[in-house]
Amino acid sequence: MMQRIKRIFRKHFLTALLFVLALIAAVLFILPTVLTITNSFMTEKEITANYGAMIDNAAADKKAYISEDLNLKFIPDKVSLQQYASVLFKSPDYLLKFWNSVILVVPITVFQVLLAAVTAYGFSRYRGRIREIIFFSYIILMLMPYQVTLVPNYLVSDWIGILGTRWAIILPGIFSPFSVYLLTKVMRRIPKAYFEAARLDGASEIQVFFQICLPLCRSAMLSVGLLVFIDYWNMVEQPLILLKDEAQYPLSVFLSQINTGDVGLAFAVAVVYMIPALLLFLYGEEYLVEGITYSGGVKG
Amino acid sequence: MPVNKNKLRKRLREGALSWSWLLPSLIGVLIFFIVPFCVVIYYSVLDNPIFANFVGIDNFIKLFQNAAFLRATRNTLIFSVIAVPLSVVLSLWMAFALNSKIPGKSWLRSCFLCPLMVPIASVVLVWQVIFHNHGTLNQITELFGMEPVDWLKTNWSYGVLTVMFLWKTLGYNMILFMSAIAGIPQDIIEVAQLEGASSFYTFLHIKLRYLSPTILFVTILSIISSFKMFREVYLLTGDYPFESMYLLQHFMNNTFNSLDYQKLSSAAVLLAIVMIIIIGILFLVERKFGEDVEE
């Protein structure tokens, strides 16, 4: 009896310990995000008072109010929407940068996934030695870091005269092989019989693609789309190299410059930038997990 | 033989049709990646694009004499060698830990995935406040009587980079491992336990072997994300970080600014070769280790 109680106790104790550890880890993981959000509701004055020391060139007359230490605060003294109001009405610059991000990322995501669906169909429906070699080179290409792929991208953009325009980022983005790889893996798992049966019933290959393959891959395409969106919403390397005009920079790059200037607004801008990603996360967490899971194994 | 001719034509047509699915993507990949990369290789063995004299590996030798390149490579390497294994091992451990029955698993999972979704640019402010010279971390360490450290401007910046990297990648890797763990056939483990295998033995010889494709993939993904840490550094410190945070991408950016095609292309070619070697080695190790469990 004692033995059993001991065992149960030990088991539950371990579970509890694990739970507490996991909870601490979870809090650490969301803390930066939560802090950004709570700080965005402070008044600009409070922000400057707390974090003003980060600005090197704060005006001398203001410096008296700024404490030398940075005070990371969780809860604002007074909840206010002042930062948001300034972002929305006084500094249209940020909204413009936000729009820059949107018109770069949305076309890349949509067209990369659509093109990938067609290509993946080609890779999964027809097999063969040459196709396998091509598919393998897609994997290698997918695994190359930006430090390698940006040099060729730069050269081509220069040749065809799109360097410095948004097309220099969008076009290579659309042809990036990442979603081809994931969707091919998903489509290869669909039983061949589905396609064959439809063909026997007289459907053309295009009909099979649209009416059988795409509906079966709907959630896979959504999940791949989410992953692509996040990746490009974060982009920093491409605009720095491929865009010349800072007016075209997406917000992700521009936010680094806010920190030195408008600290008072920075948190609200950061939250505004976070919103699309967070909404997609809330809407599509299941898809996201699915998408991550598909990618689990280079072979398969 | 009209019948045969028809058949042949039909087969040819089907062959062409089957390739037409791949065509748009192939053309794009060729135009934007493959063809220009061949030109990059070509540039890397020339002295300059105008006179185009063949100089062999001179550009590569020059690259190895370039102090900035050496520093960038060293920093990137040191960071990757520390951070990538750490991330893989930690996330594997967390995946096993969370796999047991604990309450609120889906909530925990959401929290772990949060860093993946939140743009780096958004949270970088908080990192700045934490790691600033007068920032939160120094205030905490001061409570314990430690000297303040300028985290971003000393060699500690490796630590800062590693923390941000782990924060970013752990959740994602963990999800990958958890789904792979769920796929390990239970009956084999039961048999092993009946035969008296220790839990360490089952872990090493059964679980790890079934996980080896996923471990390979997570490692490769983490290597790629370690090359993307430039984003964090750039957003934290701008164009000119402290020298121990000067990464390969900084070097590339500066070389782009001066448009030194020889330096750029030889660096890109070199890096591509190194990446292919690393990936090749990882594939070989995985094949050796997981050979008995091919599905």
Interface residues (C-beta under 8 A of the other chain):
Chain A: T15 L18 F19 L21 A22 L23 A25 A26 V27 L28 F29 I30 L31 P32 T33 L35 T36 N39 Y51 A53 M54 E68 D69 L70 L72 L115 A116 V118 T119 Y121 G122 F123 R125 Y126 R131 I134 Y138 I140 L141 L143 M144 P145 Y146 Q147 V148 T149 L150 V151 P152 N153 Y154 L155 V156 L171 P172 I174 F175 P177 V180 E205 I230 W233 N234 V236 E237 L240 I241 L251 S252 V253 L255 S256 N259 T260 A266 F267 A270 V271 Y273 M274 A277 L278 L280 F281 E285 L288 V289 I292 T293 S295 G296 G297 V298 K299 G300
Chain B: L17 S18 W19 S20 W21 L22 P24 S25 L26 G28 V29 I31 F32 F33 V35 P36 F37 V39 V40 M94 A97 L98 S100 K101 I102 P103 G104 W107 L108 R109 S110 C111 F112 L113 C114 P115 L116 M117 V118 P119 I120 A121 S122 V123 V124 L125 V126 W127 Q128 V129 I130 H132 H134 G135 T136 Q139 W167 L170 G171 Y172 I175 L176 S179 A180 P213 T214 L216 F217 I220 L221 I224 F227 K228 F230 R231 Y234 L235 L236 G238 L248 Q249 M252 N253 F256 L264 S265 A267 A268 L271 A272 M275 I276 I279 F283
